[in-house]
């Protein structure tokens, strides 16, 4: 997957989703079929496995995958699988998209405006195209 492909999928997802993927904390696979910015790029069963990790932020998932690369622990296998699926996508881009999801509480028109502005800024930062839907 390329940076542009990941960005396009996340942008469409964030602008269509009516609530944040949240249950006490942000979730890769949230209630009612919701998903966070990174979770929407992963198969739902894998996103659910990542939600079970002790530290679920993307940087921790990446570190778990790298630290326990050949481990048999389920946690490291899920982290490794997620990292492999998103190979080719800039991890800083993923973190920025995740932060936008986490920090935009409203999904009404005002919230959608905030999301669009954030997506424009991220697209510019990573030299990506953003076609506002």
N, C-alpha and C positions, 0 to 999 in steps of 0.2 A: 504494500500500500504506500502511496506517495503522500507527502505533506498535503498537497492539494486535495487528493481524494479524501483523506481523513478530515481536513478542514471542511470540505463541502458536506460530508455526512453529518458532522457534528453541528454545523451551522443550521442545516435543515432540521435536525432533531431538536435543537434548543429552541428554535423559533416555532416549532409545532407543538412542543410539549407544554401542557397547561400548568404544571406544577413542577417544582424541583424534585429530584429523586432524593428523598429525605425520609429517614426514620431515626430520630435522635441524632444521627449524623448523616452526612451525604452518603449515598449508596450507589455503587456501580449498577446494581439491579434493585431498584426501589419498588415501593408498593404500586399496585395498579398498572404494572407494565412499564413504569417509568425507568429511566436509566440516566446516569450522569453523562458528562461529556465523553469520558473514556469508555464507560460502560456500553454506550450505544455502538461502539466499534467492535465489541466482543460478543461471542455467542452468550446468550443469557445464562446457561448453566455455569460457564466459566466466570462471568461477572458475579454470580452468586457465591462462587467459591472464594473469590477475592474479597468479598464482603466479610467473610469469616476469618480473614487474617487479623492478627493483633494490630498491626499498623496498616491501614488501608490506603493511605495517600500514595499517589503514583510513584513518588521518589522512593518510598519504602518498598513498594512492590518491585521496582527495578533493582534496588539493592539486594532484596531477598533473592531474586532470580540470579543475580551475578554472584552473590556470596555462596549460595548453595546450589550452584549450577548443576552438579551431578547427584544431588541429594535425592533420596527416596521419599522424603517428607512430602506429604500432600500439598502443604503450603508452598513449598519451593517449586513443585511441579506445576501448580496453577500459575504462579508468578512467571515461571519460565515460558509456559504456553502463551500467556498474555503478551509477554515481551516478544516472543517469536512471531505472533500474529501481527504485531504492530512494528515489525522490523522495517526499517526504511522511513519511519515517521520520527521526526525530531522530538525527543522527549521534552524539551523545553516548550515546544508548541503544545504538546499534550497537557503539560502543567498549566500553561496559560489558559487553554480552553477550559480546563477543569476549574481553575480559579474563577473564571467568568461564570460558570455554572454555579459554583458554590456561593458566590457573593451577590448574585442577582436573585433576590428573594421573590419579587413579584413577577407574575407572568401575564399581567394585564397589559394594556397599551403602553403604559409608562415603562413597565418592565421589559417589554419587547423593544422599546426604543433604546433602553440601556443595553440590551443584548446586541442589537444591531450596531450601536456605537462601539461596543467592545469587540465585536467581530471585525468591524472595519479596521480598528487599531491593530488587532492581531494579524489580519491579512497584510496590512502595510509592513508590520515588523518583520514578517517572514516572507515578504515578497510574493504573496498569494493573491489570487483573484477572489473577490467577494461579490457575487451577484445576489443582491438583496431580493429575497422572495417575499 
